[in-house]
Amino acid sequence: MMKKGGDFLTRPFLKIGLETFEKPMETPMTPRYFLKCCLTVIAVTAFFCSFQAVFAASPENGEEALGRKLAKQAVKGSKRWSTIDHTKVEALNKDFTSGEEITKACLSCHSEAATQFHKTIHWTWLASGDKSDIRYGKAGYSVNNFCISGNAMEDKGCLKCHVSWNKKGVKGEVNCLKCHNSSGLNFIEAFGDIKAFSEDGDPETNDMVKDIQQEIKQAITEVTFPTRKNCGECHFKGGGGDGVKHGDLDTSLTKPNRMLDVHMGIDGKNFSCTRCHTTVDHHIAGRIYTNPAVETRKSLIEDDLAPKITCVSCHSSEPHKNDSKMNDHTDVVSCQACHIPKFARVNPTEMWWDWAKAGKMKDGKPYIEKGPFGKPVYKSIKGEFKWEKNVIPEYFWSNGSQTSTTADDIIDPAQIVKVSHPVGDKTDPEARIFPFKIHRGKQPYDKIHKKLLAPMLSGKRGFWTTFDMNDAIEYGNKTLGIPYSGEFDYVETTYAFPITHMVAPKENALNCTECHIRENSRLANITGLYMPGRDKSNLIDILGWLSVLGALAGVFFHGIGRFFTRNGKEN
Amino acid sequence: MFKKSIIAIMVFMFTIVSFSMAFASDGPDGNKRKGKYTYRKVYKACAASGEVKSTTPKMSPADKTMKQWKDIFENRKFDEFGCKGNWAELSDKDILDIYSYFYHHASDSPTPAKCQ
């Protein structure tokens, strides 16, 4: 073997090399020798550099992206702690007979809570802090293409989600337990039962009343910071059911795994909603109608009191590894665009609602027809629906604000009306390419006044009782103080929801070719920028091909030249 | 004679109408509110005896349609509910109350209900 190895070393080409390097230093350095040395050094350096680059780009190596490091630091030691045990609070240790009594007990210690809460959008259902400005908000002129309008809080069906007792709206007392109780007890139903049993004069029900009182007493002390279930009771079921409104908020987020949401996953970071939706004086950070969630993107390093509402707050504006090309995207593309590849990944979400088809009967009775996913595809009281799962978002420029068409705005019924649509374009420094769920549908509009209409749905004169759309509109528009001509038809509308929950693990983020591709690019409708791979410029293509051909020609002619001049060979 | 015939016809009609009204009721007419708590009590007692782990009943009115509940209660097929012993202890009045609660809050009723 050794001999063989020795033979190997004595092979002619290596011999030449060794001889070259074994030459004594005092030998004068010829230009060719100098050139060879330089080329060798360059080749070796390039080889090592390329190795380093390959390993630096690999996600498997130990180096952690800055964004992850910062985010971990930001959420360190996040456990909540409290200095109160509500089971020991005297004011709560009594037999309550109404919700209002409970609120009084809460306020006996938390004296400013209701005053603070009365100023928030969760109470007023108006976007503006000024109560006389009713342009935007569920209690104002705002409409959507789901149940259309809150009819100035006159539609009692909607008030199930208002934070007051017994659907009294702003005329009632704040129901603190809606957000701050984890027992799951339906207090309103329990108090209703106590009242009914007390009035029916049946001695058999006395024990039941005592049982209910005991249940209430126990449940009332289960005071908590708002849990996912508290928030989800309304926000997961907005629009009349699970997953109807938002594509990225449904009951699957009550106990998600990290594959569904890396932040909320119970096997991931296990964040509650309030981890990001931080609160000041009961004002909860988040998008409000026309207003963005935050005016500027700030990391907690810049401002540790900024609301932790954006990705940038924790992950910084350069979240990927230092040499990653992805960091060059963050001034144009939102994090959500790549990290939420699809929404409604567990439960389906509603994508279409056609009010024009509402009101059909079977045997003279309203009916429900179920379709795929076990979801209703037709309801006499609401019309026709379409549901989808694993939906690919639609992408638009967005600076975080939305433009809204209210019941008081003039529309063009010949066009699809954008009831809610993102604001922003390439020139806006705050705008990024953002993913959206676009809910489409048909809803009534005034043929004469050219405005969207606000039919009343629940109650004695509501459409769900009378099935008379014209009367429901007349009554509904009256609650808003907007005149109705008496003639209506249906117009197609869209409503855009920003997709920002259901963040997938990084390994499931989008590949470059989902967007940088000529055919079926996810960003096919994004204008205002040149996207390599998606876009084509004849000038750049010609220059590119000329460079390639030039390089090939150079190599070819150099080789030919050397061949014919026998360059490199000793005489 | 004519007067007697008229009275007889009227009495007959009255009887028929009363009977029809009694049988044409919209489902069982027990105390549904009482039925809800009696039903919960069954599971509290059942959980206390260790037969089930949770005091929350496993079946809710909204789990079935009115027709399905009618079949279950009128034919007394309570196996699906579990807690057999506790069901056996219930009086006919209690069962009628529970039936009323389930029927009037079934999935196809105007107010479907889920147990907490």
Interface residues (C-beta under 8 A of the other chain):
Chain A: G184 L185 N186 D193 A196 F197 D200 D202 E204 T205 M208 D211 I212 I368
Chain B: N31 R33 K34 K36 Y37 K41 D108 Q116
